[in-house]
């Protein structure tokens, strides 16, 4: 199934990045909101910022977001020392593919990491990359309608 991720974990901290690297993955493309920071907060939780800084030592990393708000993306760019790209229009993989060309990485040597099967995972699959589905960083505090949508999305990928 095209929406089924290659990895499905609760947290970024459940991933074995050494194993991922050993499989030829040289680039990690992260979703922004709910994957590496609380939605629309513009701030990384300290432990995620630390993880991203550690990952930069072994991977090319970038944030690829569907968020179209230029001032928000600029705010995140200002606190990031890696590329942050907005208006990605996922699941269309065009923006991700363009980024990978600029860093000379093939999609097969990339992993797309996000919290949404219908945007992040589908975009990664269409790109030809490995895909990693993580739970939202704010899973415990999200409103009920959002939790229901996430539950339904995950129900679909179990089949």
Residue pairs with C-beta under 8 A, 6 or more apart in sequence:
1 157
1 159
2 122
2 125
2 126
3 117
3 118
3 121
3 122
3 125
3 156
3 157
4 121
4 157
5 117
5 121
5 124
5 131
5 132
5 133
5 157
6 111
6 130
6 131
6 132
7 15
7 130
7 131
7 132
7 133
8 132
8 133
8 157
9 15
9 132
9 133
9 134
9 135
10 134
10 135
11 134
11 135
12 35
12 36
12 48
12 51
12 113
12 134
13 47
13 51
15 132
17 55
17 58
17 59
20 111
20 130
21 58
21 59
23 130
24 108
24 109
25 59
25 109
25 110
25 111
25 130
26 59
26 60
26 105
26 109
26 110
27 59
27 60
27 61
27 62
27 100
27 103
27 105
27 109
27 110
27 111
28 55
28 59
28 60
28 61
28 62
28 110
28 111
28 113
29 61
29 62
29 63
29 64
29 96
29 99
29 110
29 111
29 112
29 113
29 124
29 129
30 36
30 52
30 61
30 62
30 63
30 64
30 113
30 114
31 63
31 64
31 65
31 90
31 112
31 113
31 114
31 115
31 116
31 119
31 120
32 63
32 64
32 65
32 67
32 76
32 84
32 86
33 39
33 40
33 65
33 67
34 115
34 116
34 136
34 137
34 138
35 113
35 114
35 115
35 120
35 134
35 136
35 137
36 44
36 48
36 52
36 63
36 137
37 43
37 44
37 45
37 48
37 76
37 137
38 45
38 137
38 138
39 136
39 138
40 67
40 72
42 72
42 75
42 76
42 79
43 79
44 52
44 79
45 137
48 137
52 61
52 80
52 82
53 81
55 61
56 81
56 82
60 103
60 105
61 82
62 82
62 83
62 84
62 85
62 99
63 76
63 80
63 82
63 83
63 84
63 85
64 85
64 88
64 90
64 95
64 96
64 99
64 112
65 73
65 76
65 84
65 85
65 86
65 87
65 88
66 86
66 87
66 88
66 89
66 90
66 119
67 73
67 86
67 87
68 86
68 87
69 86
70 86
72 86
73 84
73 85
73 86
73 87
76 84
77 84
83 99
85 95
85 99
87 95
88 95
88 96
88 123
89 95
90 96
90 119
90 120
90 122
90 123
91 118
91 119
91 120
91 122
91 123
91 126
92 123
92 126
93 107
93 123
93 124
93 126
93 127
96 107
96 110
96 112
96 123
96 124
96 127
96 129
97 107
97 127
100 106
100 107
100 110
100 127
107 127
107 128
107 129
108 128
108 129
110 127
110 129
110 130
111 124
111 129
111 130
111 131
111 132
112 120
112 121
112 123
112 124
112 127
112 129
112 130
112 131
112 132
113 120
113 131
113 132
113 134
114 120
114 121
114 123
114 124
114 132
114 133
114 134
115 133
115 134
115 135
115 136
115 137
115 150
116 153
117 133
117 153
117 154
117 156
117 157
118 153
120 131
120 133
121 131
121 133
121 157
124 130
124 131
125 131
133 157
135 150
136 142
136 150
139 147
139 150
142 150
